[in-house]
């Protein structure tokens, strides 16, 4: 798979993604849900969110700005809890995630760039996770956290 780089994040080109079944998953049987749970997209998306906490934590340690330090401290605590809720909801619907990449890449130490890159990633990859409203609502909550943290870093110096 080709790798795409966005400063602050490293992710692979997901290529052809298995879409969720269009029919009731219980009537289709476990093989359909297994195929969807084995798709690389959800695990990569979830891993990127979890790794964003580590990257934010690293930037949090390096900053000399109290506002950035506090904002990123709140971010890395909250993004893990929100991602946990998202993954548990997704797994309750589709089954256990089969592919969790264990990589992350810190390409920027600029907190605004990092958050802008994460914002872009979430916006461009969220539809690969699920189109179910409850799961998209969980992703919306994470997007709100990114926006709120960006505000705090940008304007509360």
N, C-alpha and C positions, 0 to 999 in steps of 0.2 A: 504494500500500500504506500502511496506517496504521502509524504509528510508536509503539512502546511505549518508555517510558523506565523503566529501573531505575537508581537512582543509581550512577554509575560506568560504566554501559554504555548504549549506544544501539543498538537493533536494530529491524528492521521486522517487522511481522506477516507471517508466512510464508504465511498462507492455506492453500490446498490444495497439498500437497506430493506430488510424484510419488514413489510408493513403489518400492522396488527390485523388480526382476522376481522372481517366485516360482519360475521355472524356471531351469535352468542357463543362465547368460548366454551361453555359447558356442553353445548350440543355438538361442537366440532371435535371435542376430544383433546386429550393432553398433548398429542403430537403437534398440533397447530400452536398451542401456547408455548411448547418447548422450543419450536422454531423461532418464535418471536422473542422469547427470553434469551435465546442464543445470539441474537443480533448484536453486533458490536456497538451500535449507537447508544443505547441506554447506559451501559456500563461506562463508556467513555465520557458521556455527559456527566454522570454522577461523579466519576473520578475527578473530572476537571473541577467540579464544584468543591469537592473535598480538598483537592490539592490547592485550590485558591486560598483556603484557610492557612495552609503552610506558607504559601508565598506572602500573604498579607502579614503573617506573623513575622517573617523574616524582615519585611520592610518596616514593620512596627518596631523591631529592635534597632534598626539602623537610623531611623529618623531623628532629627534634632527638634522637630516641631511637636509641641505638646498636643495640639489639635489633631495632627495626623496620627500620633501615637494612640490617643484615646479613640479616635474614629476607627482605626484599623483593629484595635483591641476589641471593640464591640463587634466589628464585622466578623473577625475570625471565630468568635464565640457563637454568633448567631447563624452564620452560614453552615456550620456543621450541624446544628440542631435542625435547621430548615431542610438541609439535604437529607438528613436521617428520616425526617417525616416524609419527604418526597419519595425516597427509595422504598420505605416501608409501604406506602400507598401503592406504588407501582408494582412491587412484588406481591402484594395482596391481590392485585388484579391479574397480573401476567405470570407470576411464578418467580423463582429466584433468578437474579441476574447471573449470567454465566461468565461474562467477560468484564473484569475490572482491571484496566491497565494500571500498573504500579509506577508510572513515570510522571514526572512533572519537570518543568524547566522554568527557571527564573531568568527572564531576558531583560527585565527592567527593574530598576529600583525606584522609579518614579511612581508614586501611588496613584496619581490621576491617570497616567498611561495604563497602569495595571488594571484599574477599574474600567477604563474605557475598552480595553481589550476583552476583559471578562464580559462586559455588557454586550459587546459585538458577538462574542462566542455564544452567549445564551440566546440572543435574538436570532442568530442564524442556525442554531442547532436544536432548538426546543421542539420543533415539529417532528424531528426524528425520534423523539422519546415516546410521544403519544399525542393523540388529538383529543383525548378525553378531557372534559372540562375540569374535573376535579384535579387532575394531574397538572393541567395547564395553570390552574389557580395556584397550586403549590409553587410552580415555576414563577408565576407573577409575584409571589411574595418574596422570592429570592431576588427577582429583578428590582423590586422596591427597595430591598436592602442595599443593593448595589447603587441605586440612584441616591438613596439617603446618605450613604457613606461618601459618595462623590460630592454631594452638597456640603457635608461637614468638612471635608478636606479642602474644597475649593473656597468656601466662604467664611468658615469659622476659624480663622487663623489666629 
